[in-house]
């Protein structure tokens, strides 16, 4: 079963800015969730502990 999420125009624009050429927002979100599930946290460029 497919779920539909409504997002604000601002969030859509932010997602669009992070998508690589030809990548959909859905693909980007899937990638982010997968990274979170694997790593337990989102990585930030230039950030180290």
JOCOR-V544411 format. One record per residue. N is the residue number from 1. RES is the residue in three letters. OMEGA is omega in whole degrees, -180 to 180 (999 if undefined). Layout:
# JOCOR-V544411
n: {N & N}
res: {RES & RES}
omega: {OMEGA & OMEGA}
This chain:
# JOCOR-V544411
n: {1 & 2 & 3 & 4 & 5 & 6 & 7 & 8 & 9 & 10 & 11 & 12 & 13 & 14 & 15 & 16 & 17 & 18 & 19 & 20 & 21 & 22 & 23 & 24 & 25 & 26 & 27 & 28 & 29 & 30 & 31 & 32 & 33 & 34 & 35 & 36 & 37 & 38 & 39 & 40 & 41 & 42 & 43 & 44 & 45 & 46 & 47 & 48 & 49}
res: {UNK & UNK & UNK & UNK & UNK & UNK & UNK & UNK & UNK & UNK & UNK & UNK & UNK & UNK & UNK & UNK & UNK & UNK & UNK & UNK & UNK & UNK & UNK & UNK & UNK & UNK & UNK & UNK & UNK & UNK & UNK & UNK & UNK & UNK & UNK & UNK & UNK & UNK & UNK & UNK & UNK & UNK & UNK & UNK & UNK & UNK & UNK & UNK & UNK}
omega: {-180 & 176 & 177 & 177 & 174 & 179 & 180 & 177 & 180 & 180 & 177 & 179 & 178 & 177 & 179 & -179 & -178 & -180 & 173 & 180 & 178 & -179 & 178 & 176 & 179 & 179 & 178 & 180 & 177 & 179 & 179 & 179 & 179 & 178 & -180 & 180 & -179 & -173 & -177 & 179 & 175 & 178 & 177 & 179 & 178 & -178 & 173 & -179 & 999}
